[in-house]
Amino acid sequence: MEAGEAAVILARARQGDEDAFRVLVELHARAAFRLAFRLMRDERDAEDVVQESFIRAHRRLPAFEARSNFGTWLHRIIVNCALDALRSRDGRGQNRREEPVELPETLTFDGPSPERLAHSDEIRRRLEESMQMLTTQERVAFTLRHHEGRSIEDIGETLGIQHSAAKHAVFRAVRKLRAALEPLRREA
C-alpha cells in the first residue's frame, strides 16, 4: 500500500470509520503479533497482548497525531501492553510455555545431524535464558533492533527515551548476550 493511500485510511479511521480501522488492523496484525510473541515468548499471551493493543489503539486513535508514524505509535502500545502483561505474569510467578510438539514416529529427516540439532537447541536455550537476564528496557530494545529491524530513533520513540539511551540499551543487551553465549562459540 502506498503512503498516500495509508494516510487516507488512517485519517478515515481517526474520524471513526470502523472499516478503515479494520484495514489498519489487517495491515499491522502480523507485525504486531511477531513483536508481541518475541516479547512474551508464548503464543496465547502474545495474542492477548495484540488484542489489548488494538483495543487501546482504537480508543486512543482520535488523539493520535498524524505527524508521527502510526507503526511506531502502535509498536509503543504493543510494548506497553507486553510490559504490563509481563509484570502481571511475573507477579503471579507464572512463566507459561507452550506444550512441546510431538513428532510422528515415522518422520524421515535429511536435515542437520543430531549433534548439530542438539547444539542449536543448546544455543536457543541459552539465548532464552540470557534474554531473561536482560533488563526489560534492554530486552525490548534488542528485540526491536535485531528482530524487528527498527532504527535507534524508532526504538527511542517507542520506549519514550532519548536516542542515545536507546542506543546504549541495545549495546548493553548485545554485550550481555555475547558474554552469555561465548562458551558455546568456543565449543563449536
N, C-alpha and C positions, 0 to 999 in steps of 0.2 A: 504494500500500500504506500502510496506517495505521501510526502509530508503534508501537502495541501489538503488532501483527502482526509488524512488522520486529524488534522486541525479542525476540519468541519465536523467530523464525528465527535470529537472532544467538545467542541462548542455546543453542539446539539445535546450531548449528554449533560453538560453543565446546566443547560436550561431545563432539564427534567425529562428529556426524551429517553424513555426506557429501552427502546430498540437500539438507540445509539450506545447506551451504556452496555447493553448485551454484546454489541460489536467490540467495544473496548475489552470486555471480559474475554471474549474469544481471541482477540489479538494478543492478550497478555497472559492468558491462563497457563500456557506451557512454561514460559519463563518464570512465572510466579511459583508454580509447583516445583520446578527444578531448584530454585533458590530455597524455598521452604524445606524441601527434602534434604538439601545439603546442610541446612542449619539444624534440622530436627532429627535427621537420621532415622526416621520412622514414617512410613507411608501414611498411616492414619493420622498421625499428628500433623504431618505436612498438609494433608487435605483439610484438616480443621483450621490450620493457620491460613491457608489460601482462602477458604470460605470467609473466615473472620476478616481477613484483609480486604476482600472485595466488599463486604458489608460496610466496613469503616470507610473505604474509598467512596462508596455510593453516598453515604451520609455526609461526607466532607467535600464531595465534588463541587458543590456550589462555591465553596471557599477556596478552591484550588485556583492559584494564579497561573494563568496560561503562559506567563513569561518563563516559567521553569519547565523542565522536561517531565512529561507525565510518567514515563517509565521510571525515572529516578524517584519521583514522588511516591509511586506505587511500591518501589523497592523499599523505600524507607518505612512505609506502612507494614510491609511484609516482615521486615527485620524487627520492627517494634512488636508485632504480634508474636513472632517467633520467640523474642526475648521474654515476653510476658508468659508464653507457654512453657518455656524452659525454666523460668523461675518457679512457676507453679508446679511443674513436674518435679523439679529438684527439691522443692519444699515438701512434697509428699513422699520423697525418697524413691520415686519411680524412674526407671530408665528402660522404657518399653522397647523391645526389639521384635522384629518380625520373626515368625517361625522359620526354621531352615527349610529350604526347598528340598524335597526328596526326589532323587533322580530314578528313572526306571532301571531295573537290573540289567536289561538288555541293551543299555546305551553303548554305542560304539563311538569312539572318540579318537581322532587322529590329530589331536592338538599337542600342546606342550607336555613335556614329561611330568610324571608325578612329582619329581623333585622341584621342577620349576613352578608347578602349581602350588606346592607347599610353601616355597619361598615367596610367591606372590601373596598367598594367604597371610603369611607372617608380616609382610610389608603392610598389607591392608590393615591387619590387626594393630600393628604398632602405630601406624598413622592415625587410626581411630583413637587409640589411647592418647597419643600425643596431642591430637586436636582437643581432647578434653582437658588437657593441662594448660591450654592457652586461656587467656582472659577472654571474656565474651567479646570485647571490642576487637581483640586480635583475631579471634576465630571468624567473626563476621567480616572483618577487613580482608583477611586471607581468602575467604570463600568468594567474596565479591570480586577480588582482583584475579585470583588464579582459577576459579571455576566459572565465573560469570564474565570475565574479561572486562570488568568495569575500570574506568580510569580512576586515578587517585582523586581527581576533582569530584567525580560522582560518588566515590566512597565517602569522602569528607561530607558532601551534602547529605548522603543517606544516613550517616551516623551523627550528623549535626556537629561535626568537629572541623577544626582548621585542616587545610590540605596537608600541612606539614605533619600534623598529628596522625592523619590517615596514613601517610607515607611511613611514619615511624611504626605504626601498628602493624602494617604489612611486613616491614623489615623485621620487627621483633618476632612475629609469627614464623617467618621463614627461618630465622636464625634458630629458634627453639625446635622447629621441626627437623631441620638439618642435624642438629645435635642429637636429637632423639633417634633419628634413622641412621646415623653414622655407623653404628656397629653392624647394621645389615649390609651397608655398602662394602665394608671390609670383608664380610663373609662371602660376598658374591664373587 
